[in-house]
Amino acid sequence: MPYVTPEQIQRAKRLDLLTYLQYYEPHELVRFSGNVYTTRTHDSLKISNGKWSWWSRGIGGRSALDYLIKVRGMTLPEAVLQIDGQAAIVPPIPSKAREPAKPRRLLLPEKNENNDRVITYLTGRGIHSTLIDYCIQTERLYESRYHHNAVFVGFDRQGIPRYGALRGTSGSRFMGDANGSDKHFSFSIPARDESTKLHLFESAIDLLSYGTLGLLSGRDWWQENYLSLAGIYKPKRNIGESTPPAALMQYLKDYPQITEIALNLDNDAAGRLAAETIKAILPSTYTVSDEPPKRGKDYNDCLKMMLRGRHGPER
């Protein structure tokens, strides 16, 4: 379990939930009425007067730390590192106005002088060096200077960075978005040549794992489009009221030649629901196939199982 200092814990306790969401997850914050806010994921969770309450679960608190532990299910060290890691990029300034943060320009972490830890982390998860090198050379991936996180960068069609996903590389489960990230432009790898097929993943790690599996099986891993949703897609309770993921709709707009979509989402309940919903709500002009991993929870699990089998003792 990662170690956190008493000072880190005290700093984390001082950050209220509204300020945390305004600065680090503005896409999750929804104004309910007046000075009352809710979250996009949990519409029964209300935030007001420096407190938050999740009415449907009968829990609440004041701080962002309470929220990450009670709602997101993190351990205390994981929640503290989540807050501390975000604050290292952009220190939060509590606002008396309590208004949602206005969209700001993307603030990516400073680059480290090398990418050694990121390369070690990704190769340790089975990702092939060919894909890692490609992402580094195209500036889709780098190592941050101070926390040595892996930074996965998403670009718009003009090649301008618009999104940054942060992933801890030192054994912690830290994950977050760079301040000012626009999830319409999440991490992706367009096909080398124009392709009509798009593969959809929950995370950059799964995307690279799928590409590695293709490369190891002798296929041209770069012949089709890959897109990460930058997290789990959570539809509305009523599927008919759901809208497709923002990143997917933006990609389809930017690459209008796409007619086929493969849903390479996780094998858990959330992934199966997301796949079912996306298939149901996408226009019929697209051919949509559900292609979860054949083994394991996600494509990184599948990759690691395959590598263990390949390198295991002969029978």
N, C-alpha and C positions, 0 to 999 in steps of 0.2 A: 504494500500500500504506500502511495507517495507520502512524503513528509511535508508538513506545513508548519511554519513557526507561529507562536502566539501572536506576533505582530501582524502576520498575514491574516489570521483569523479575525483580529480586532478591526483591521481595515475593511475586511469583507462584511462584517456585521454593520458597519456604518452606512453601507450603500442601500438605499431603499429600492423597492422593486420598480417603481415608476421611472426613476432616473436610470436604472439599469436598462430597462426596455427602450427608453428614449434614445440612449446612446449606443447600445450594442445590438438590439433586436427591434428596430423601429417597425419592421414589417409585421411583427407579432402584436403590436399595440393598436387597439381599436377604441375610439372614443364612443362611450355609451350614451352619456348625457351630462351636460354641465362639466363638472370636474371629476366625473366618474368614468373610469376606463375598464375595458375588459381585454381579453387576449383572443387572437384569431383562433387559437387551438382549443381554448376552453371558454365558451361564451358564458358559463355560469360563474367564472372567476371574476370578481369585481375588485377594482383598485380605487381607493379614495381616502383623502385625509391622512396620507402616509401609511395606510394599512391596506392589506389585501385579504379577501375571503373567498374561498372556493366553496360556494354554498352547497353544491350537489354532493360534496364529499365531507362537509362539516369541518374543514380545516382552514387555517389562516395564519397570518403573521404580519410582520412589518418589513423585514429586510429581503433583499434579493437572495441572500444566503438561505433563508427559510424556504423561499420559493423553489430554488434549485434542488433542495433536499427533499421537501415534502411533495412537490408536484412533479419535478423532473426525475426524482428517484436517485439522485447522486449521493455519494457518501460525503461526509464533511470535507475531507481533503480534496476530493474531486471538485466540489462546489467552490471551495476557496481558490483553487488553482484556476478554475474557469473565470472567476471575477478578477483575480490578480493578473491573469494573462491578458484579458481585455483591457484592463486599466493601464497596463504597460504600454499599450498602443496609443490610446487616447484617454487621459485621466478624465473622469466624469466631473461635471460641475453641477451640483443640485440646483434646480431651477424653482424659484418661488412661484412662477407663473403656472407650472405644472402643465404645460402644453406639449403635445407630441413634437418631437424634433423634426425640423424641416429637412428635406433631403439635402445631403451634403456630398461633396466630392469624395471619391474613394481615397481612403488613407491606408495604403498598404504598409506593413512593417518594413523597416530598413533591412536590406539584404546583408547576409553574412558574407565574409570573404570567400567562403567555399560552401559546398553543399554536402559535405561528407556525412553528417549525421542523418540527413534526409535520405541520402542514397543507401546508407546502412539500414535505416528503418524500413524503407520500401523493399529492398532486396531481402530483408528478413521476413517480409510478408509474402515473398515469392514473386514479386514483380520483376519482369525481365529488364535487364539493363538497356535494351534497345528502346523500350517505351520510356524509361526514366530519362535517358539521354535526349530523346526527342522532345520531351516536355521541358527539360532544362534549356535546350538550345532555342526553343520557340518562346521562352520566358513564361511558360504556363506553370512552371514549378520552380521554387527556390527555397532556401533555408533562411529563416529570419535571424537577425543578428543576436538579439538579447535572449530570447527564449528557445531558439533553435527549433521552432515549429516548422513543419512543412506548410508552405503557402501554395495553394492551388488557385491559379488566376483564371478568371473568365473574361473574355473579350467581346466587344460588340462587333458588328460586321465591318466596321472601319478599322478594327485592330486596336481599339482603345480599351485599356483595362477597366472593367466595370464591376468586378466581383472578386473577392478573395476569401477562400475557405482555409481556416487554420486548423492544423492537426498536430497534437503533441507527439514528439518522437522519443521521449525519454522514459517511457513506461507509464506515463499518466494517460488518462482518457480525455484529456483536454480537447475540445472541439469548439469552434466558434467561427464567426464571420468577421472580416475586417470592417472597421467602421466605414459607413457610407456604401456598403455593398448593395448592389441591385441584383436580386435573384432572378431577374429576367435573363441575365447573362451569366449563368453559372458555368462551371468548368466543363469544357467540351473539347473534342478532337474531331474536326471535320475530315471527311474522306480525302485521300490524296487526289483522286479524280472525282468528277461529279457523280454522286451516287443517289439513288432514289430511296435508300433504306437508312433508317435511324434506329440505333439501339439506345434504350433509356435505362438509367441506373439510379440508385438512391445516393451513391457516394462516388467520389473520385477514385477511391481505392478499389471499389467494385468494377468501375469502368476499366482501370488499368489491369485488373485481374482478368477480366474477360479478354482484353486484348492480348495478354500474356498467354492465356489458354489457346487462343487462335494461332499465335505465333508458334507455340510448342507443338501444335498439331499439324503444322505445315501450311496453314492458311495465310493469306495476305491480311494481316491484322488491320491494315490501314485502308482497306478497300471500301469501308462503310463508315457512316457517321456515328459518333458516340457523344452522348450528353448525360451529365449528372444533374439530378434534381436538387442537389445540395441538401439532402435530408429526406425524411419520410414525408410522403404526400398524404395528408389527412383530409379525406372528403367530408362533406356534410353528412349528418345523420340520414337525411333524405338524399339519396344519390341524385335524384333529379334536380336538386338545388345546387349541386356541385359544379365547379368550373375546372377545366383542365389546369395542370400546373403552369405557372407563369413562364418558367423556363422553356417548357415544351412549346407553348404557343408562340413565344418569341422566336424560337429556333425554326419552327415551321414557317413563320413569316419571313425570316431571313433566308431560308433555303426552300423556296416554293417547289423545287423539283421533287421533294420527298413525297412518296406515296405509300411507303411501308414503314410501320413502326413495330419494333420488337420490344416488348416489356420485359426487361431483364431485372425484375425487382426481386426482393427477398422472398424466402420461403416461409416466413412467419405470417401471423394473422394480419399484421399491418400491411405487409407487402402484398398479400393475396387480395385484401380489400382494395388497396390502391389500384392493382391491376384490373380488378373487376370493374371499378368505377371508371377508370380511364377508357377501357374498352367500350363501356356503355355510353359515355358522353362525347367521345370524339366523333366528328362528322363521318358519315358513311363513305366519304370519298377516300378515306385512308383504310388500308388493309392492316389490321392490328392483330399481332400474335402475342400470346402469353408464353414467355420463354424463361422461366425461373431456373436456377441452377439445378442440375440433376442430383447433386449431393451437397449437404450442408445447408446452413441458413442463407448464405449469400455467396456471391461469386469468389470472394477471397477465401472463404471456407472451402469451396469446391477446388480452387487452385491448390491450396495447401494440402488437401487430401490427396489430390493427384500427384503432387510432388513427393509426398511421403510414400505413396505406393511405388513411385518410380525409383526412389532411392532406397527402398527397404531391402531386406535380405532376400536373396533368390530362394525359391522353394523347389 
